[in-house]
Amino acid sequence: MKLGVISDCFKKTMEESIAAAAALKLSGIQMYAVSGDICPEALTDADIARYKKLLADNNLSVSALCGDLGGHGFEIAEDNAERIEKTKKIVDLAVKFDTKVVTTHIGVIPEDTASEKYQTMLSALRECGAYAASKGVTLAIETGPEVAPVLNTFVRAAGDGVGVNLDPANFVMVTGQDPAEAVYLLREKIVHTHLKDGKMLKKSDPVEIYRCFAEGGIDALNVADYFIETPIGEGDVDFAAYLKALREVGFNGYLTIERETGADPSLDIAKAASYIRDGFAQYLD
């Protein structure tokens, strides 16, 4: 497995983030590709060529693009035509950056497979997934508001081109799902992962948590009442069990460090890389 980082977590320009990742001797970066400097509407072919050269000069690859459109994901039928087309453009951009993964949150998958919302989301993901597959890309749903069995049923129903971006901390903080158990269930559908840690402080309704995120962002509720993201190694993710499970199911992709909070994310990213290298070197290429 290879170590990477989400470039936006450095809170620097892309050029500075590439330099920071290279200084830590990471193998790849995941780039946010919905808006800003790195998105289909902003980049010319010359821009892409410049960034690709910069990445190559720093021995970095693009582990994935983040195509998270925010809001309610693909839950609302009348919004989906525009969201599907945007996702397809991000898939095209992934091809140009030589990466085979686009990650995204899709909303809250209902447990009731016959519900209207479930079928709305499934229809959208089937269309996005079919397009991604035609381009050699997988649209990877990030773990979050649902337990692994619900996500597993959905992903397998969505068909080719749809996989999983497994974030162990999202499971631990919100649903209480054991990440290693999820790995064994989702298996070959896992195409990208995040390295993140955290603790659940109080049991919550995942639907309500993600509704608040969708409608008002992280400031819409006091998340500190319910969970806390911590530096890697300081939360409740059992990385020994998690990484062992990934190895046993044959995952050999990226472990991409994500640090969304904290006073000094760059320092926490460096500590995360050291934590994995020092404690789990047997799993790294």
C-alpha positions in Angstrom: 0.0 0.0 0.0 1.1 3.6 -0.6 0.9 6.7 1.6 -0.8 9.8 0.2 -2.5 12.9 1.4 -5.5 15.1 0.5 -3.8 18.2 -0.8 -6.4 20.6 0.6 -5.6 19.5 4.1 -2.3 21.5 4.0 -4.4 24.7 3.5 -1.9 25.9 1.0 -1.7 26.5 -2.7 -1.6 23.4 -4.9 2.1 24.1 -5.7 2.9 24.5 -2.0 0.9 21.3 -1.2 2.8 19.3 -3.8 6.1 20.5 -2.3 4.8 19.6 1.2 3.8 16.1 0.2 7.1 15.6 -1.6 9.0 16.7 1.5 7.2 14.0 3.5 8.2 11.5 0.8 4.6 10.6 0.2 3.6 8.7 -3.0 0.4 10.6 -4.0 -2.1 13.3 -3.4 -5.9 13.5 -3.7 -7.1 16.7 -5.2 -10.5 18.4 -4.6 -11.9 18.9 -8.1 -15.3 20.5 -7.8 -14.4 24.2 -7.7 -11.4 26.4 -7.3 -8.2 26.0 -9.3 -8.5 22.3 -9.8 -11.8 21.7 -11.5 -13.0 21.0 -15.1 -14.2 24.5 -15.7 -10.9 26.2 -14.5 -8.2 24.0 -16.0 -6.9 24.3 -19.6 -4.9 21.4 -21.1 -1.8 23.6 -20.6 -2.7 23.9 -16.9 -3.1 20.1 -16.6 0.2 19.5 -18.3 2.0 21.9 -15.9 0.5 20.3 -12.8 1.3 16.8 -14.1 5.0 17.8 -14.7 5.1 19.3 -11.2 3.8 16.1 -9.8 6.2 14.0 -11.8 9.1 16.2 -10.8 8.2 15.5 -7.2 7.7 11.8 -7.6 4.0 12.1 -6.9 0.9 10.5 -8.5 -2.8 11.5 -8.2 -4.4 8.9 -5.9 -7.9 10.2 -6.6 -9.9 13.3 -7.4 -12.5 14.4 -4.9 -15.8 14.9 -6.7 -17.9 15.6 -3.6 -20.7 18.0 -4.7 -21.9 18.7 -1.2 -25.5 19.3 -0.2 -27.7 16.2 -0.3 -25.6 14.3 -2.8 -27.9 12.4 -5.2 -30.9 12.2 -2.8 -33.1 14.8 -4.7 -34.3 13.6 -8.1 -34.7 17.1 -9.6 -31.1 18.0 -8.8 -29.5 14.9 -10.3 -29.3 15.7 -14.0 -27.0 18.6 -13.2 -25.0 16.6 -10.6 -24.6 13.7 -12.9 -23.2 15.9 -15.7 -20.8 17.6 -13.2 -19.6 14.1 -12.0 -19.0 13.0 -15.6 -16.8 16.1 -16.2 -14.8 15.2 -13.1 -14.4 11.7 -14.3 -13.0 13.1 -17.6 -10.6 15.2 -15.6 -9.5 12.1 -13.6 -8.6 10.5 -16.9 -6.5 13.5 -17.8 -4.7 13.3 -14.5 -4.0 9.5 -15.0 -6.0 8.5 -11.9 -8.6 5.8 -11.8 -10.6 7.0 -8.8 -13.1 9.8 -8.1 -14.4 9.9 -4.5 -17.7 11.4 -3.4 -20.3 11.5 -0.7 -23.7 10.6 -2.2 -26.1 11.5 0.7 -27.6 9.1 3.2 -28.5 5.7 1.7 -31.8 4.5 3.2 -32.0 1.0 4.6 -35.3 0.5 2.7 -34.2 -0.6 -0.8 -37.8 -0.1 -2.1 -38.0 3.5 -1.0 -38.2 6.4 -3.5 -35.0 8.0 -2.3 -33.1 4.7 -2.5 -34.2 4.2 -6.1 -33.4 7.9 -6.9 -29.9 7.5 -5.6 -29.4 4.1 -7.2 -30.5 5.4 -10.6 -28.1 8.3 -10.5 -25.1 6.2 -9.3 -25.8 3.6 -12.0 -25.6 6.3 -14.7 -22.5 7.9 -13.2 -20.9 4.5 -12.6 -21.5 3.3 -16.1 -19.9 6.4 -17.5 -16.9 6.1 -15.1 -16.5 2.4 -16.1 -16.4 3.4 -19.8 -13.5 5.6 -19.0 -11.6 3.1 -16.8 -12.5 5.0 -13.6 -14.3 4.0 -10.4 -16.7 6.4 -8.7 -15.9 5.6 -5.0 -18.6 6.3 -2.4 -17.1 7.6 0.8 -18.2 5.7 4.0 -20.1 7.9 6.4 -23.7 7.9 7.3 -24.6 4.3 6.8 -23.3 1.0 8.3 -21.3 -1.3 6.0 -24.1 -3.8 5.1 -26.3 -1.0 3.8 -23.5 0.5 1.7 -22.5 -3.0 0.5 -26.0 -3.8 -0.8 -26.1 -0.4 -2.6 -22.7 -0.5 -4.2 -23.2 -4.0 -5.5 -26.7 -3.0 -6.9 -25.1 0.1 -8.6 -23.0 -2.1 -10.8 -19.8 -1.5 -12.7 -17.9 1.7 -12.1 -19.1 2.2 -8.5 -16.8 1.3 -5.5 -15.9 2.5 -2.0 -13.6 5.1 -0.5 -13.2 3.7 3.0 -12.8 6.3 5.7 -12.5 4.4 9.0 -13.0 7.4 11.2 -16.3 8.2 9.7 -17.5 4.8 10.7 -16.1 5.1 14.2 -17.3 8.7 14.8 -20.8 8.5 13.4 -22.2 5.0 13.1 -20.1 2.9 15.5 -19.3 0.5 12.6 -16.1 -1.5 13.1 -13.9 -0.5 10.2 -12.1 -3.9 9.9 -15.5 -5.6 9.8 -16.5 -3.3 7.0 -13.3 -4.1 5.0 -14.1 -7.8 5.1 -17.6 -7.1 3.9 -16.9 -4.6 1.1 -13.6 -6.3 0.0 -12.9 -5.8 -3.7 -15.2 -2.8 -3.9 -12.7 -0.7 -1.8 -10.6 1.2 -4.4 -9.3 4.1 -2.2 -9.0 4.8 1.5 -8.5 7.7 3.9 -6.3 7.6 7.0 -8.2 9.5 9.6 -9.0 9.0 13.3 -11.6 10.1 15.7 -13.9 9.3 18.6 -17.7 9.0 19.1 -18.7 11.1 22.1 -22.4 10.5 22.0 -24.6 8.2 19.9 -26.4 10.2 17.3 -28.7 9.8 14.4 -26.4 9.7 11.3 -29.3 11.0 9.1 -29.6 14.1 11.2 -25.8 14.6 11.4 -25.5 14.5 7.6 -28.6 16.6 7.0 -27.0 19.3 9.0 -23.8 19.0 7.0 -25.8 19.2 3.8 -27.8 22.2 4.7 -25.4 24.3 6.7 -22.0 22.7 6.7 -20.1 21.7 9.7 -21.2 24.9 11.6 -24.8 23.8 11.4 -24.5 21.7 14.6 -22.2 21.4 17.5 -20.4 18.3 16.3 -18.2 18.4 19.4 -21.2 17.1 21.3 -21.3 14.0 19.2 -17.8 13.2 17.9 -14.3 14.5 17.5 -11.7 14.1 14.8 -8.3 13.4 16.3 -4.7 13.1 15.0 -4.1 9.6 13.8 -3.3 7.3 16.7 -5.2 9.3 19.2 -8.7 8.2 18.4 -10.6 4.9 18.5 -9.7 3.5 15.0 -7.9 0.2 15.5 -5.3 0.7 12.8 -3.7 -2.7 13.5 -6.9 -4.5 12.7 -7.9 -2.1 9.9 -4.7 -2.4 8.0 -4.5 -6.1 8.5 -8.0 -6.4 7.1 -7.1 -4.3 4.0 -4.1 -6.6 3.4 -6.1 -9.7 3.8 -8.7 -8.7 1.2 -6.0 -7.8 -1.3 -6.2 -4.0 -1.2 -3.0 -2.5 -2.5 -4.0 1.1 -3.2 -3.6 4.4 -1.4 -3.8 5.2 2.3 -4.6 8.9 2.0 -4.1 11.0 5.0 -7.0 13.4 5.8 -6.8 16.0 8.6 -9.8 18.3 8.4 -9.4 20.1 11.8 -6.7 21.0 14.3 -4.5 24.0 14.9 -1.7 22.7 12.7 -2.9 20.3 10.1 0.5 20.1 8.3 2.2 19.0 11.5 -0.6 16.4 12.1 -0.1 15.1 8.5 3.6 14.7 9.2 2.9 12.9 12.4 0.4 10.6 10.7 2.9 9.6 8.1 5.4 8.8 10.8 2.8 6.9 12.8 2.0 4.6 9.9 5.6 4.2 8.8 6.9 3.5 12.3 4.1 1.1 13.4 2.9 -0.5 10.2 5.8 -0.5 7.7 5.0 -4.1 6.8 1.9 -2.9 4.9 3.7 -0.2 2.9 5.3 -0.6 -0.5 
